[in-house]
């Protein structure tokens, strides 16, 4: 047991250090520098050095007990800052995935819908007049490039007509709609049961994609913190912009991978789940709409 406890303790300490102490300590250091220098002296290294020398010259810091207490307070403050970032990151994650009916959500959804419809209209118009000899559409290279650019721009707004205020929510909704269209099953009712029978490699990949999305939301929370710090020290705004850009890119990639993995899990293992709950699946079909509908009714306890 001793080696096991030692290993677990080392992993917990490493996780605590990486997730809580280091990001929080970096933010505390930036806060200390920003509040010391301010906007007028934002690049005054001599001013910062003088402040550090004055702090180090205080007699109380010569005592080991005081120094240890100061280190403990710094660690606690860094941990508290990281916990606050995690809490805010959870709120940001819920905001990204939300389906709201409040006026702001409806306004954002309507704005995205108008943009999507405009790009979809341009995409359809770009196809007009393209000949299709032998069943294969042909177009000049410049026209084909424009069509591809319009398709990419439309998909950046949403894969289908937007129904939620953010791309992230629409990406998950698009997966649910694709599963329902293909198999006739409600993904929300299916997924908790399907998760229980997934093999370990699939579980790890899906969990990894979800953790990456959560980490991106937490990085967005740090961007908010540095944006607030920019009120006292404007270079923090550059850090906030960088954090926000990286968070947006990572969140986009992570959620896209997460949605693809969920759909793949349904494709591969939905038939197995149907058989496990006692439903008969035809040999000629992966999962028909009839079986999918019965699975939805069963899992919803609808009779």
LUMVEXZA-982916 format. One line per field, with one value per residue: residue number from 1; residue in three letters; y, x, z of N, C-alpha, C in turn. Coordinates in steps of 0.2 Angstrom, whole numbers. Layout:
<palums>
i [NUM|...] $
aa [ALA|...] $
nc2 [Y|...] $
nc1 [X|...] $
nc3 [Z|...] $
cac2 [Y|...] $
cac1 [X|...] $
cac3 [Z|...] $
cc2 [Y|...] $
cc1 [X|...] $
cc3 [Z|...] $
</palums>
This chain:
<palums>
i [1|2|3|4|5|6|7|8|9|10|11|12|13|14|15|16|17|18|19|20|21|22|23|24|25|26|27|28|29|30|31|32|33|34|35|36|37|38|39|40|41|42|43|44|45|46|47|48|49|50|51|52|53|54|55|56|57|58|59|60|61|62|63|64|65|66|67|68|69|70|71|72|73|74|75|76|77|78|79|80|81|82|83|84|85|86|87|88|89|90|91|92|93|94|95|96|97|98|99|100|101|102|103|104|105|106|107|108|109|110|111|112|113|114|115|116|117|118|119|120|121|122|123|124|125|126|127|128|129|130|131|132|133|134|135|136|137|138|139|140|141|142|143|144|145|146|147|148|149|150|151|152|153|154|155|156|157|158|159|160|161|162|163|164|165|166|167|168|169|170|171|172|173|174|175|176|177|178|179|180|181|182|183|184|185|186|187|188|189|190|191|192|193|194|195|196|197|198|199|200|201|202|203|204|205|206|207|208|209|210|211|212|213|214|215|216|217|218|219|220|221|222|223|224|225|226|227|228|229|230|231|232|233|234|235|236|237|238|239|240|241|242|243|244|245|246|247|248|249|250|251|252|253|254|255|256|257|258|259|260|261|262|263|264|265|266|267|268|269|270|271|272|273|274|275|276|277|278|279|280|281|282|283|284|285|286|287|288|289|290|291|292|293|294|295|296|297|298|299|300|301|302|303] $
aa [UNK|UNK|UNK|UNK|UNK|UNK|UNK|UNK|UNK|UNK|UNK|UNK|UNK|UNK|UNK|UNK|UNK|UNK|UNK|UNK|UNK|UNK|UNK|UNK|UNK|UNK|UNK|UNK|UNK|UNK|UNK|UNK|UNK|UNK|UNK|UNK|UNK|UNK|UNK|UNK|UNK|UNK|UNK|UNK|UNK|UNK|UNK|UNK|UNK|UNK|UNK|UNK|UNK|UNK|UNK|UNK|UNK|UNK|UNK|UNK|UNK|UNK|UNK|UNK|UNK|UNK|UNK|UNK|UNK|UNK|UNK|UNK|UNK|UNK|UNK|UNK|UNK|UNK|UNK|UNK|UNK|UNK|UNK|UNK|UNK|UNK|UNK|UNK|UNK|UNK|UNK|UNK|UNK|UNK|UNK|UNK|UNK|UNK|UNK|UNK|UNK|UNK|UNK|UNK|UNK|UNK|UNK|UNK|UNK|UNK|UNK|UNK|UNK|UNK|UNK|UNK|UNK|UNK|UNK|UNK|UNK|UNK|UNK|UNK|UNK|UNK|UNK|UNK|UNK|UNK|UNK|UNK|UNK|UNK|UNK|UNK|UNK|UNK|UNK|UNK|UNK|UNK|UNK|UNK|UNK|UNK|UNK|UNK|UNK|UNK|UNK|UNK|UNK|UNK|UNK|UNK|UNK|UNK|UNK|UNK|UNK|UNK|UNK|UNK|UNK|UNK|UNK|UNK|UNK|UNK|UNK|UNK|UNK|UNK|UNK|UNK|UNK|UNK|UNK|UNK|UNK|UNK|UNK|UNK|UNK|UNK|UNK|UNK|UNK|UNK|UNK|UNK|UNK|UNK|UNK|UNK|UNK|UNK|UNK|UNK|UNK|UNK|UNK|UNK|UNK|UNK|UNK|UNK|UNK|UNK|UNK|UNK|UNK|UNK|UNK|UNK|UNK|UNK|UNK|UNK|UNK|UNK|UNK|UNK|UNK|UNK|UNK|UNK|UNK|UNK|UNK|UNK|UNK|UNK|UNK|UNK|UNK|UNK|UNK|UNK|UNK|UNK|UNK|UNK|UNK|UNK|UNK|UNK|UNK|UNK|UNK|UNK|UNK|UNK|UNK|UNK|UNK|UNK|UNK|UNK|UNK|UNK|UNK|UNK|UNK|UNK|UNK|UNK|UNK|UNK|UNK|UNK|UNK|UNK|UNK|UNK|UNK|UNK|UNK|UNK|UNK|UNK|UNK|UNK|UNK|UNK|UNK|UNK|UNK|UNK|UNK|UNK|UNK|UNK|UNK|UNK|UNK|UNK|UNK|UNK|UNK|UNK|UNK] $
nc2 [-6|6|10|13|23|33|35|40|51|59|61|68|79|84|87|97|107|110|113|123|130|135|143|152|158|164|174|181|187|194|203|210|216|224|233|239|246|253|263|274|271|259|251|253|246|249|255|244|236|244|244|230|229|237|230|218|223|224|221|211|201|194|184|167|161|171|172|159|160|170|163|153|160|166|154|150|161|160|147|150|160|152|143|151|155|142|141|152|148|136|143|150|139|133|144|144|133|135|135|147|156|169|187|192|180|176|186|185|172|175|184|176|167|175|178|166|162|171|168|155|157|164|153|144|151|152|140|140|138|130|117|99|87|70|67|73|88|103|116|132|135|147|149|137|138|149|144|134|142|149|139|135|147|147|136|139|148|139|122|118|126|139|137|141|152|152|145|134|127|125|116|104|102|100|87|80|81|75|62|58|60|50|38|39|40|48|57|63|55|42|43|43|29|23|27|18|6|8|4|5|12|21|28|35|43|51|58|64|74|81|86|94|104|109|114|124|133|137|144|154|160|165|174|184|188|194|204|212|216|224|236|243|241|242|233|220|219|214|201|196|196|187|176|174|172|160|152|152|146|133|128|127|117|107|105|101|89|82|81|74|62|58|55|46|35|32|27|16|8|8|-1|-12|-8|-8|-22|-26|-21|-29|-27|-31|-31|-29|-40|-34|-21|-7|1|3|15|11|3|13|22|15|13|26|28|18|22|35|31|31|21] $
nc1 [4|10|19|8|0|10|12|-1|-2|9|4|-8|-3|5|-6|-13|-3|-1|-14|-19|-10|1|-6|-13|-3|4|-5|-7|6|7|-4|2|13|6|-2|8|16|6|-3|5|18|21|31|42|55|65|57|50|60|65|54|53|66|64|54|60|69|63|62|54|54|65|63|61|48|39|42|39|25|21|24|14|3|3|2|-11|-18|-16|-21|-35|-37|-36|-47|-58|-56|-59|-73|-79|-75|-83|-96|-94|-93|-106|-113|-109|-115|-128|-146|-156|-170|-172|-172|-159|-153|-162|-160|-147|-147|-156|-148|-137|-144|-149|-137|-132|-142|-140|-127|-130|-139|-131|-122|-131|-134|-122|-121|-130|-132|-121|-115|-118|-111|-111|-116|-108|-104|-97|-86|-78|-61|-61|-74|-77|-68|-74|-87|-83|-77|-88|-96|-88|-88|-101|-103|-95|-103|-114|-117|-130|-146|-146|-151|-148|-139|-125|-111|-106|-117|-125|-118|-118|-132|-133|-127|-136|-148|-143|-141|-155|-161|-155|-156|-168|-169|-168|-155|-152|-159|-154|-140|-135|-137|-130|-117|-113|-110|-99|-83|-67|-56|-64|-71|-61|-56|-67|-69|-57|-58|-69|-63|-54|-62|-67|-55|-52|-63|-60|-48|-53|-59|-48|-44|-54|-51|-38|-42|-49|-38|-32|-38|-30|-17|-12|-5|-9|-21|-17|-13|-25|-32|-24|-26|-40|-41|-34|-42|-54|-51|-46|-58|-67|-61|-60|-74|-79|-72|-77|-91|-91|-85|-95|-106|-100|-99|-112|-115|-107|-110|-124|-132|-128|-132|-146|-149|-145|-155|-165|-172|-175|-165|-164|-155|-151|-150|-142|-147|-163|-176|-188|-183|-175|-185|-192|-182|-181|-193|-193|-182|-186|-196|-209|-218] $
nc3 [0|3|-8|-17|-11|-10|-24|-28|-20|-25|-38|-35|-29|-40|-49|-42|-41|-55|-60|-51|-42|-50|-62|-54|-46|-56|-61|-49|-48|-60|-56|-45|-51|-60|-52|-45|-55|-63|-76|-80|-78|-84|-90|-82|-76|-66|-56|-52|-47|-37|-28|-25|-18|-7|-1|2|12|24|41|46|37|38|48|50|52|48|35|30|33|24|12|13|13|0|-8|-4|-8|-22|-25|-22|-32|-43|-41|-41|-55|-60|-56|-63|-76|-77|-78|-90|-99|-98|-103|-116|-121|-119|-121|-122|-118|-116|-119|-124|-128|-138|-147|-151|-157|-167|-174|-178|-186|-197|-203|-206|-215|-225|-230|-234|-244|-253|-256|-262|-273|-280|-285|-296|-313|-315|-324|-326|-332|-335|-323|-314|-306|-314|-314|-316|-309|-301|-298|-291|-280|-274|-270|-261|-251|-247|-242|-231|-223|-220|-213|-202|-195|-192|-193|-197|-199|-187|-170|-158|-147|-148|-157|-152|-144|-155|-162|-155|-155|-168|-170|-162|-170|-182|-178|-174|-187|-194|-187|-180|-166|-149|-144|-132|-123|-126|-124|-110|-107|-117|-114|-103|-109|-117|-123|-114|-122|-130|-120|-114|-125|-127|-115|-114|-124|-119|-107|-113|-119|-107|-101|-110|-108|-95|-98|-104|-94|-86|-96|-94|-81|-83|-91|-82|-74|-83|-81|-72|-77|-92|-101|-97|-105|-117|-114|-110|-122|-130|-122|-124|-137|-139|-131|-138|-150|-145|-139|-149|-157|-148|-145|-157|-160|-149|-152|-164|-159|-151|-160|-168|-158|-156|-169|-169|-158|-155|-160|-152|-140|-141|-143|-131|-122|-126|-138|-155|-169|-186|-197|-209|-207|-199|-188|-188|-190|-184|-173|-167|-163|-154|-144|-140|-134|-124|-116|-112|-103|-108|-111] $
cac2 [0|12|13|15|29|38|37|44|57|62|63|73|85|87|90|103|112|112|116|128|135|139|148|157|162|169|179|185|190|200|208|213|220|229|238|243|251|257|264|278|268|252|247|255|240|251|256|238|234|248|241|224|230|240|225|213|226|225|217|205|196|190|179|161|160|176|170|153|162|173|158|150|165|166|148|150|166|157|142|154|163|147|140|156|154|136|142|156|143|132|147|151|133|133|149|142|127|136|136|152|159|176|192|192|173|176|191|182|167|178|187|171|164|180|178|159|162|175|164|149|160|165|147|141|155|151|133|141|138|125|111|93|82|63|67|77|95|106|124|135|135|152|148|132|141|153|139|131|147|151|133|135|152|145|131|142|150|133|117|119|133|140|137|142|159|151|140|127|124|123|110|99|101|97|80|76|81|70|55|57|59|43|32|40|40|54|57|64|49|37|44|40|22|21|28|13|0|10|2|10|17|26|33|40|49|56|61|69|79|85|89|100|109|112|118|130|138|139|149|160|164|169|180|189|191|198|210|216|219|229|243|246|240|241|227|214|218|210|194|194|195|181|170|173|169|153|148|151|141|126|126|126|111|102|103|98|83|79|80|69|56|55|53|39|30|30|23|9|4|9|-8|-17|-6|-11|-29|-28|-20|-34|-26|-35|-27|-33|-41|-30|-14|-5|3|6|20|8|1|19|25|11|14|32|27|14|26|40|28|33|15] $
cac1 [0|14|20|2|-1|15|11|-7|0|13|-1|-12|1|6|-12|-14|2|-2|-21|-21|-5|5|-9|-15|3|6|-10|-5|12|5|-7|7|17|2|-4|14|18|1|-3|10|25|19|37|47|58|68|52|48|66|65|49|56|71|61|50|65|73|59|65|50|55|71|61|59|41|36|43|35|18|20|23|8|-3|4|-1|-18|-21|-15|-26|-41|-38|-38|-53|-62|-56|-63|-80|-81|-75|-89|-101|-93|-95|-113|-115|-107|-119|-135|-152|-159|-176|-172|-172|-153|-152|-166|-157|-141|-149|-159|-143|-134|-149|-149|-130|-132|-147|-137|-122|-133|-142|-125|-120|-135|-134|-116|-122|-134|-128|-115|-117|-116|-110|-110|-118|-103|-104|-91|-86|-71|-58|-62|-81|-77|-65|-79|-92|-80|-76|-95|-98|-84|-90|-108|-102|-92|-109|-117|-118|-137|-149|-145|-156|-145|-136|-118|-109|-105|-123|-128|-114|-121|-138|-133|-126|-143|-152|-141|-143|-162|-163|-152|-158|-174|-168|-167|-149|-152|-162|-149|-133|-133|-137|-124|-111|-112|-107|-94|-77|-63|-53|-69|-73|-55|-56|-73|-68|-52|-61|-73|-59|-51|-67|-67|-49|-53|-67|-56|-43|-57|-60|-42|-44|-58|-47|-33|-45|-50|-32|-30|-40|-24|-11|-15|-2|-13|-26|-14|-13|-32|-34|-21|-30|-47|-41|-32|-47|-59|-49|-46|-64|-70|-58|-62|-81|-80|-70|-82|-97|-89|-84|-102|-109|-96|-101|-119|-114|-104|-112|-131|-135|-127|-137|-153|-149|-144|-161|-170|-175|-173|-162|-164|-148|-149|-150|-138|-152|-168|-180|-192|-180|-173|-191|-194|-177|-182|-199|-191|-178|-190|-201|-215|-222] $
cac3 [0|4|-15|-20|-8|-13|-31|-28|-17|-30|-44|-33|-28|-47|-52|-38|-43|-62|-61|-46|-39|-55|-65|-49|-44|-62|-61|-43|-50|-64|-52|-41|-55|-63|-47|-43|-60|-66|-83|-82|-77|-86|-92|-78|-72|-60|-51|-49|-43|-30|-24|-22|-13|-1|3|5|17|30|46|48|32|40|52|46|53|44|28|29|33|18|7|14|11|-7|-10|-3|-13|-29|-25|-22|-38|-48|-40|-44|-62|-62|-56|-69|-82|-78|-80|-97|-102|-98|-107|-123|-123|-117|-125|-118|-121|-114|-125|-126|-132|-144|-151|-153|-161|-173|-178|-181|-191|-203|-206|-209|-221|-231|-233|-237|-250|-258|-258|-267|-280|-283|-289|-302|-319|-315|-328|-322|-336|-332|-316|-310|-307|-316|-313|-316|-303|-297|-295|-286|-274|-270|-267|-255|-246|-244|-238|-225|-220|-218|-207|-196|-191|-189|-198|-199|-197|-180|-165|-151|-147|-149|-162|-148|-143|-162|-164|-151|-157|-175|-168|-160|-176|-187|-175|-175|-194|-197|-183|-176|-159|-146|-142|-125|-119|-128|-122|-103|-107|-121|-110|-99|-112|-121|-121|-111|-126|-132|-115|-113|-130|-126|-109|-116|-128|-115|-103|-117|-119|-100|-100|-114|-104|-89|-100|-106|-87|-85|-100|-90|-75|-85|-94|-76|-72|-88|-78|-68|-80|-99|-105|-96|-110|-122|-111|-110|-129|-132|-119|-126|-144|-139|-128|-143|-155|-142|-137|-156|-160|-143|-145|-163|-159|-144|-155|-169|-155|-149|-166|-169|-153|-158|-175|-168|-152|-154|-161|-147|-134|-143|-142|-123|-119|-128|-144|-161|-174|-192|-199|-215|-205|-193|-183|-191|-187|-179|-167|-164|-160|-148|-139|-137|-129|-118|-112|-109|-99|-111|-113] $
cc2 [6|15|16|22|35|40|41|51|62|65|69|80|89|90|97|109|114|116|122|133|139|144|154|161|167|175|184|190|196|205|213|218|226|235|242|248|255|258|269|275|260|248|250|249|243|253|249|235|237|245|235|224|233|234|220|216|226|219|211|200|192|185|173|160|165|174|164|155|166|168|155|154|166|160|148|155|163|152|145|157|158|144|145|156|148|137|146|152|139|136|148|145|132|138|147|137|129|136|140|154|167|181|192|186|173|181|188|177|170|181|182|168|169|179|171|159|166|171|158|151|161|158|143|145|154|144|134|141|134|119|105|87|75|63|71|84|98|113|126|135|140|151|142|134|145|149|136|136|149|145|133|141|151|140|134|146|145|128|116|125|134|140|139|149|158|145|133|124|121|116|104|97|98|89|77|76|75|63|53|56|52|37|33|39|46|53|58|59|43|37|41|32|19|21|22|7|2|7|7|15|23|31|38|45|54|60|66|75|84|89|95|105|113|117|125|135|141|145|155|164|168|175|186|192|196|205|215|220|224|236|247|246|238|235|221|213|213|202|192|192|188|175|169|170|162|149|147|146|134|124|124|119|105|100|99|91|79|77|74|62|53|52|46|34|28|25|16|5|5|2|-13|-15|-9|-18|-30|-26|-24|-32|-29|-31|-32|-34|-36|-23|-13|-4|6|11|17|6|8|22|21|12|21|32|23|19|32|38|30|27|11] $
cc1 [4|16|14|0|4|14|4|-6|4|8|-5|-9|3|0|-13|-9|1|-9|-22|-16|-2|0|-11|-9|5|1|-8|1|11|1|-3|11|12|0|2|16|12|1|3|17|24|25|43|50|62|63|50|54|66|60|50|61|68|57|55|69|69|61|61|51|61|69|59|51|37|36|39|27|16|19|17|2|-3|1|-8|-21|-21|-20|-33|-43|-40|-45|-59|-62|-60|-71|-82|-80|-81|-95|-100|-95|-102|-116|-114|-112|-126|-140|-157|-165|-177|-171|-165|-151|-156|-163|-151|-142|-152|-153|-139|-138|-149|-142|-130|-136|-143|-131|-125|-136|-136|-122|-124|-135|-127|-116|-126|-129|-122|-118|-114|-116|-108|-112|-113|-103|-97|-92|-79|-68|-60|-69|-81|-74|-70|-84|-89|-79|-83|-97|-94|-86|-97|-107|-99|-97|-112|-118|-125|-140|-149|-151|-154|-141|-128|-117|-109|-112|-126|-124|-116|-128|-138|-131|-132|-147|-150|-142|-150|-164|-161|-155|-165|-174|-166|-160|-148|-154|-157|-143|-131|-132|-131|-117|-109|-109|-101|-87|-72|-59|-58|-71|-67|-55|-61|-72|-62|-54|-65|-69|-55|-55|-67|-61|-49|-58|-64|-51|-47|-59|-54|-42|-49|-54|-42|-36|-47|-44|-30|-33|-35|-18|-12|-11|-6|-19|-23|-14|-20|-34|-31|-25|-36|-46|-39|-38|-53|-57|-49|-53|-68|-67|-60|-69|-83|-78|-75|-88|-96|-88|-91|-106|-106|-98|-108|-119|-112|-107|-120|-134|-134|-131|-144|-154|-149|-151|-167|-174|-171|-171|-162|-157|-146|-148|-145|-142|-157|-172|-185|-189|-178|-179|-193|-189|-179|-188|-197|-187|-181|-195|-208|-219|-219] $
cc3 [0|-3|-18|-18|-10|-20|-32|-25|-22|-36|-41|-32|-35|-50|-48|-40|-50|-63|-57|-44|-45|-59|-60|-47|-50|-62|-55|-45|-55|-61|-48|-45|-58|-58|-44|-48|-62|-73|-85|-82|-79|-88|-88|-73|-66|-55|-48|-45|-37|-25|-21|-17|-7|3|6|11|24|35|47|43|34|45|48|46|49|37|26|29|27|12|7|11|3|-10|-10|-8|-20|-30|-26|-29|-44|-47|-42|-52|-64|-62|-62|-75|-83|-80|-87|-101|-103|-103|-114|-125|-122|-122|-121|-122|-119|-120|-128|-131|-138|-149|-155|-158|-168|-178|-182|-187|-197|-206|-209|-216|-227|-234|-237|-244|-256|-260|-263|-274|-283|-287|-295|-308|-320|-319|-324|-327|-333|-325|-311|-311|-309|-315|-314|-309|-298|-294|-290|-280|-270|-267|-261|-249|-243|-240|-231|-220|-216|-212|-201|-192|-188|-195|-201|-197|-189|-176|-158|-152|-149|-154|-158|-146|-150|-164|-161|-153|-164|-174|-167|-166|-181|-184|-176|-182|-196|-193|-180|-169|-156|-142|-134|-121|-120|-124|-115|-103|-111|-118|-106|-102|-117|-119|-118|-116|-128|-126|-114|-118|-129|-120|-110|-120|-124|-110|-107|-118|-112|-99|-104|-111|-98|-92|-102|-99|-85|-90|-97|-84|-77|-88|-88|-74|-77|-86|-75|-72|-87|-102|-103|-101|-116|-120|-112|-118|-132|-129|-122|-133|-144|-136|-133|-148|-152|-141|-144|-158|-155|-144|-152|-163|-154|-148|-160|-165|-153|-154|-168|-164|-154|-164|-174|-163|-151|-155|-155|-141|-135|-141|-134|-120|-121|-134|-150|-166|-180|-194|-205|-213|-199|-187|-187|-187|-182|-173|-163|-160|-153|-142|-136|-132|-123|-113|-108|-104|-102|-113|-118] $
</palums>
